[in-house]
Structures are given as C-alpha cells and as structure tokens.
C-alpha cells in the first residue's frame, strides 16, 4: 500500500466521521436541542465521572475472553492441520455458538 492510498483511506474515514457528526448536529438542531451539551464535551475529553465497568463486569469479560480464546486455540491446534477450509467450517458454528450462548451463560 502506497502512501497515497493510505492518505486516501484516512481521509475517507475522516470524511465519513465528519459527515456523521454533521448529521447528528442537524438532527439535534431540528429537534430544538442544544448542539453541544456538557456531557458531550466531558465524553469528548474522557472526563466521565461514572464508573464505566464495575468489578463484576470485568470478571464476566475475563471469563468470556478465556472461553473464546480456548475455543480458538482448539480450532487452531486440532482442526487447522486438516486444512484451512475445514478450519473455517469449524469456526462458523463456534463463533455462532459463542455469540448466542455465551451472553446467556454469563448473566
């Protein structure tokens, strides 16, 4: 990837984010709300006074990460030697099961 392509992609991402910000500001203005509130500025500069994740959430995230990494390691160690296509076939139901079952187990 050349520098010109890299600059193009970063400029494209910046333009999309800028467009989303303009749409958000226009929606707020049409509803009669202030464009920038105090919470907007606090979240922009990471001055949020609330705890983002309590201790129990960190434990759940850690358990979910261990389960997901263990499943991925088993696929890499046992299924990948038989071929990449079979590894992708095994990966799909694993990811589907993790996405659907894991949140229910952790609640």
Beta strands, then each sheet from edge to edge (+ up, - down):
end
